[in-house]
């Protein structure tokens, strides 16, 4: 992944949001917002779990 400073990253993400808002319907924007919110939350959960759980990947497949 390309290294950007914080301001560059925020500007890049805001530009994408502005582009999407001009080119997608309200329904599409609502769905994208929900999808990306869930994606961010799920990635955060995975990272916290991996950092704090001594479990291995095998235990997940046995559920």
C-alpha positions in Angstrom: 0.0 0.0 0.0 1.3 3.4 -0.8 2.5 5.5 2.1 0.5 8.7 2.5 0.6 11.1 5.4 -2.6 11.6 7.4 -3.8 14.7 5.5 -3.2 13.1 2.1 -5.2 10.0 3.2 -8.1 12.0 4.5 -8.2 14.1 1.3 -8.1 11.0 -0.9 -10.9 9.3 1.0 -13.0 12.5 0.9 -12.4 12.8 -2.8 -13.7 9.3 -3.3 -16.8 10.1 -1.1 -17.5 13.2 -3.1 -17.2 11.3 -6.4 -19.5 8.6 -5.2 -22.1 11.1 -3.9 -22.2 12.7 -7.4 -22.4 9.4 -9.3 -24.5 7.0 -7.2 -28.2 7.0 -6.2 -29.3 7.6 -2.6 -30.0 3.9 -2.3 -26.6 2.9 -3.6 -24.9 5.4 -1.2 -26.8 4.0 1.8 -25.8 0.5 0.8 -22.1 1.5 0.4 -22.1 3.3 3.7 -23.5 0.3 5.5 -21.1 -2.1 3.7 -18.0 0.0 4.5 -19.1 0.5 8.1 -19.5 -3.2 8.6 -16.2 -3.9 6.8 -14.4 -1.5 9.1 -16.0 -2.9 12.2 -15.3 -6.5 11.2 -11.6 -5.7 10.4 -11.2 -4.0 13.8 -12.8 -7.0 15.5 -10.4 -9.4 13.7 -7.4 -7.3 14.5 -8.3 -7.0 18.2 -9.1 -10.7 18.5 -5.8 -11.7 16.8 -3.8 -9.4 19.1 -5.5 -10.6 22.3 -6.5 -14.3 21.7 -4.0 -17.1 22.0 -6.4 -19.2 19.8 -5.2 -20.6 16.5 -7.1 -20.6 13.2 -8.1 -24.3 13.6 -10.5 -23.5 16.5 -12.6 -21.3 14.3 -13.1 -24.0 11.7 -14.5 -26.4 14.4 -17.4 -24.1 15.2 
